[in-house]
Amino acid sequence: CKILRCNSEYVAATLPLRGPGRGAAFCTALRSYSRCARRTARTCRGDLAFHSAVHGIEDLMIQNNCSREGPTAPPRPRPPAPERRGLESLDACDYERSFLYKHGRPPAFRHCAAFGDPHIRTFQHDFHTCRVEGSWPLLDNHYLFVQATSSPVAEGSNATVTSKLTIIFKNMKECIDQKVYQAELDNVPAAFQDGSVNGGPRPGGSSLAIRERAPGRHVEIRAAYIGTTIAVRQAGRQLSFSIRAAEEVAGAFTEEQDLQLCVAGCPRGQRLSRSPGGRAAVAEAARALCRRALPVEDAYFHSCVFDVATSGDAGFAVAARGALEDARLFLPDAEKLHIFQ
């Protein structure tokens, strides 16, 4: 039933008509409305909106002394379909729509995370525990630069935790100005460094947006123009980072940008065993705590045990659970959620 189209055409035709001199034009619009309604009679017979429109037309014709015979307005032409090139430019700051338009299928995605000691889950689903002290790039490609700064989890310990995260969203054509996000322990802001919460005044500025999930503890940054979502959390005395990135974006880097923990994991000389070591009683207490947060004994569970046994901080169980929650949300393939290494 297309009576709603008749209604909208009538409203559009009468909207500019005002004052006592509107009579003839108003009657012309009513006759056009009546003709449009009659054309829909067969398909709209049982539709309440159709019957209301028919009775309304009759009443208006009588009230305005309009004859049934007379001129009618020509049907309004339909707006031309937008050119395909125009559609492409409209979607330039919506990566997923643009990709679907170009390739006829949705894009593939990759997931990476850094949490706890830090433990790195790479785009290739490798899982490393790292000794990386100082600043190391998690990502360094044409669209994003992400740097994690780590410090020892305890004095004299080989284990480290992420204490600062810097994320740079690089300038991109009509979509966004360059934006920098920085989080430190006890300072996880819901804004970029310049105080803004989106990509700036460009036409596609809203395609980059930051949202607070838990005040001072969890923010989510959505970069629709590159098909990417990032989560930053603080749990205990450490920061964690998770990303869901379009495969094309994750792989957009040169040979010179080869040091990326999300791509290749930790350098071999910086990898640690996840065996907690130390006293058996401490390790068993850590296992009991982590088992309550992470019932599946996968890489997230063993990372939790390592962190809690090494630091004595139960907040690391929350960090591991948060990383697993992000993976569940961000991973395109649920079967790859749990890693057993």
C-alpha positions in Angstrom: 0.0 0.0 0.0 1.5 3.3 -1.1 -1.0 5.7 0.6 1.9 7.2 2.6 3.5 8.4 -0.6 0.2 10.1 -1.5 0.1 11.7 1.9 3.7 13.1 1.7 3.1 14.4 -1.9 0.0 16.3 -0.6 1.8 17.7 2.3 4.7 18.9 0.1 2.2 20.5 -2.4 0.2 22.4 0.3 3.0 23.4 2.6 3.8 26.6 0.7 0.2 27.6 0.3 -0.8 30.3 2.8 -3.5 33.0 3.1 -6.9 33.6 1.5 -5.6 33.4 -2.1 -4.7 29.7 -1.9 -8.1 28.4 -3.0 -7.5 27.3 -6.6 -4.1 25.8 -5.9 -5.4 24.1 -2.8 -8.2 22.4 -4.7 -5.7 21.3 -7.4 -3.6 19.7 -4.7 -6.7 18.0 -3.2 -7.8 16.6 -6.5 -4.3 15.3 -7.1 -4.4 13.7 -3.6 -7.7 12.1 -4.4 -6.5 10.7 -7.7 -3.4 9.3 -6.0 -5.5 7.6 -3.4 -7.8 6.1 -6.0 -4.8 4.5 -7.7 -3.9 2.7 -4.5 -7.4 1.5 -3.7 -6.9 -2.1 -4.8 -3.7 -2.7 -2.8 -4.8 -0.5 0.2 -8.4 -1.8 0.7 -7.8 -3.1 4.2 -5.4 -0.4 5.3 -6.7 2.0 8.0 -4.4 4.8 6.8 -5.9 4.5 3.4 -9.5 4.8 4.6 -8.6 7.7 6.9 -7.1 9.5 3.9 -10.1 8.9 1.7 -12.5 10.3 4.4 -10.2 13.2 5.1 -10.0 14.2 1.4 -13.9 14.2 1.2 -14.1 16.5 4.2 -11.5 18.9 2.9 -13.1 19.0 -0.6 -16.4 20.0 1.1 -14.9 22.6 3.5 -13.0 24.3 0.7 -15.8 24.2 -1.9 -13.6 22.2 -4.3 -15.2 20.6 -7.3 -14.3 17.0 -8.1 -13.6 17.9 -11.7 -10.8 20.3 -12.6 -7.0 20.5 -13.1 -4.6 18.4 -11.1 -1.0 18.8 -10.4 1.4 16.7 -12.5 3.0 13.9 -10.4 6.2 15.0 -8.7 9.2 13.6 -10.5 11.3 11.2 -8.4 14.7 12.5 -7.5 17.5 11.1 -9.7 19.4 8.2 -8.2 22.8 9.4 -6.9 25.8 8.6 -9.1 27.8 5.7 -8.0 30.9 7.9 -7.8 28.9 10.2 -5.5 28.0 7.3 -3.3 31.6 6.3 -3.0 32.6 9.8 -1.9 29.8 9.8 0.7 31.1 6.6 2.2 34.8 7.7 2.1 34.8 8.0 5.9 32.9 4.8 6.5 35.4 2.1 5.8 33.0 -0.9 6.1 30.4 0.6 3.8 33.1 1.7 1.3 34.7 -1.7 1.3 31.4 -3.5 0.8 30.6 -1.1 -2.1 34.0 -1.8 -3.8 34.3 -5.5 -3.2 30.8 -6.8 -2.7 31.6 -8.3 0.7 32.4 -7.1 4.2 36.0 -6.6 5.2 38.0 -9.1 7.2 39.3 -8.0 10.6 42.3 -8.6 12.9 42.6 -8.5 16.7 45.6 -7.6 18.9 45.9 -7.0 22.6 48.4 -6.1 25.2 47.7 -6.5 28.9 49.3 -7.5 32.2 53.0 -8.2 32.3 52.6 -7.3 29.2 51.3 -10.2 27.4 50.8 -9.7 23.7 48.2 -11.4 21.5 49.3 -10.7 17.9 47.2 -10.3 14.8 48.3 -13.9 13.9 47.0 -15.3 17.3 50.5 -15.8 18.7 50.7 -15.2 22.5 53.9 -13.8 24.0 54.9 -12.6 27.5 57.4 -9.9 27.2 60.2 -8.3 29.3 59.9 -5.0 27.2 60.9 -2.2 29.5 60.7 1.4 28.1 58.7 2.4 25.1 57.8 -0.1 22.3 55.5 0.3 19.3 52.5 -1.9 19.3 51.4 -0.6 15.9 53.2 1.6 13.3 51.4 1.8 10.0 50.0 4.4 7.5 47.0 5.1 9.6 47.9 4.5 13.3 50.8 4.7 15.7 50.4 3.0 19.1 53.2 3.1 21.6 53.2 1.3 25.0 55.6 2.4 27.8 56.4 -0.3 30.3 58.0 -0.2 33.8 59.0 -3.0 36.2 56.0 -4.6 38.0 58.1 -4.7 41.2 61.6 -3.6 42.2 64.2 -6.0 40.9 61.6 -8.0 38.9 62.1 -9.0 35.2 58.4 -8.6 34.7 57.0 -5.3 33.5 53.6 -3.6 33.1 52.2 -1.0 30.7 52.1 2.3 32.5 51.5 4.7 29.6 49.8 4.4 26.2 50.1 6.8 23.3 47.8 6.4 20.2 48.2 8.7 17.2 45.4 8.7 14.6 47.1 10.1 11.5 45.6 12.9 9.4 43.4 11.5 6.7 42.0 13.6 3.7 38.5 14.8 4.3 37.9 12.5 7.3 40.0 13.6 10.3 42.7 15.9 11.6 45.6 14.1 13.3 44.5 13.2 16.8 46.6 12.0 19.8 45.2 10.0 22.7 47.3 9.4 25.8 46.5 7.4 28.9 48.6 6.9 32.0 48.1 5.1 35.3 45.2 6.8 37.1 44.5 9.0 34.1 42.4 7.3 31.4 40.7 10.4 29.9 37.6 10.3 27.7 39.1 12.9 25.3 42.0 13.4 23.0 45.0 15.4 24.0 43.5 18.6 22.6 40.3 18.1 24.6 38.1 17.1 21.7 36.1 13.9 21.5 35.9 13.4 17.7 38.0 13.8 14.6 37.6 17.5 14.2 35.7 19.9 11.9 36.2 18.1 8.6 33.2 16.6 6.8 34.0 13.1 8.2 35.1 14.3 11.7 32.4 12.2 13.4 34.0 9.0 12.0 36.4 9.2 14.9 34.8 9.3 18.3 35.8 8.4 21.9 33.3 7.1 24.4 33.8 6.5 28.2 32.7 3.0 29.2 33.7 3.2 32.9 34.8 6.6 34.3 38.5 6.7 34.6 38.9 3.0 33.9 37.7 2.1 30.4 37.4 4.1 27.1 36.5 2.9 23.6 37.7 4.8 20.5 35.9 4.1 17.3 37.6 5.0 14.0 34.9 4.2 11.5 37.0 5.8 8.6 39.5 2.9 8.9 37.2 0.2 10.3 38.9 0.1 13.6 37.9 0.0 17.3 40.3 0.4 20.2 39.7 -0.3 23.9 41.9 1.1 26.7 41.5 -0.1 30.2 43.1 0.3 33.6 42.9 -2.6 36.1 45.0 -2.4 39.2 48.3 -0.8 38.5 48.5 -1.5 34.8 47.0 -0.4 31.5 45.7 -2.7 28.7 45.1 -2.1 25.0 42.9 -4.0 22.6 42.2 -3.4 18.9 39.9 -4.7 16.2 41.3 -3.4 12.9 40.4 -4.0 9.3 42.9 -6.5 7.8 43.8 -4.0 5.1 44.6 -1.3 7.7 46.6 -3.7 10.0 48.8 -4.6 7.0 49.4 -1.1 5.7 53.0 -0.6 6.5 56.4 -0.6 4.9 59.5 -2.7 5.5 61.0 0.1 7.6 58.0 -0.2 10.0 58.8 -3.8 10.9 59.0 -3.4 14.7 55.4 -3.8 15.8 54.5 -6.0 18.7 51.0 -6.6 17.3 52.4 -7.9 14.1 55.5 -9.9 15.0 55.1 -10.2 18.8 58.0 -9.6 21.2 61.6 -9.9 19.9 62.9 -13.4 20.9 65.4 -12.0 23.4 62.5 -10.2 25.2 60.2 -13.2 25.7 59.5 -14.7 29.1 58.2 -18.1 30.2 54.7 -17.9 31.7 55.6 -20.4 34.4 55.1 -18.5 37.7 58.1 -20.1 39.5 58.7 -19.2 43.1 56.9 -20.9 46.0 54.3 -23.5 45.2 51.8 -22.1 47.7 52.0 -18.6 46.1 51.4 -20.1 42.6 48.5 -22.2 43.8 46.8 -19.2 45.5 47.2 -17.3 42.2 45.7 -20.2 40.3 42.7 -20.3 42.6 42.1 -16.5 42.2 42.5 -16.6 38.4 40.2 -19.7 38.1 37.4 -17.6 39.6 37.8 -14.9 36.9 38.8 -17.2 34.0 37.3 -20.7 34.2 39.1 -21.9 30.9 42.8 -22.6 31.5 44.0 -21.0 28.3 46.7 -18.4 27.6 44.7 -15.7 29.4 44.4 -17.9 32.5 48.2 -18.7 32.6 49.0 -15.0 32.0 46.8 -14.2 35.0 48.5 -16.8 37.2 52.0 -15.5 36.2 51.0 -11.8 36.9 49.3 -12.5 40.2 52.1 -14.8 41.5 54.8 -12.3 40.4 53.2 -9.2 41.8 50.8 -10.3 44.5 48.2 -7.9 42.9 44.8 -9.4 42.4 44.0 -6.5 39.9 45.8 -8.5 37.3 43.0 -11.1 37.3 40.6 -8.2 36.4 43.1 -7.2 33.6 43.1 -10.7 32.1 39.4 -11.0 32.2 39.0 -7.6 30.6 41.4 -8.6 27.8 39.3 -11.8 27.3 36.1 -9.8 27.2 37.6 -7.5 24.5 38.7 -10.5 22.5 35.2 -12.0 22.7 33.8 -8.7 21.3 36.5 -8.0 18.7 37.5 -11.4 17.3 35.8 -12.1 14.0 36.2 -15.9 14.6 34.8 -17.0 18.0 36.6 -20.4 17.6 39.9 -18.6 18.0 39.0 -16.9 21.3 40.9 -19.3 23.5 44.6 -19.9 22.8 46.4 -22.8 24.3 50.1 -22.2 24.2 
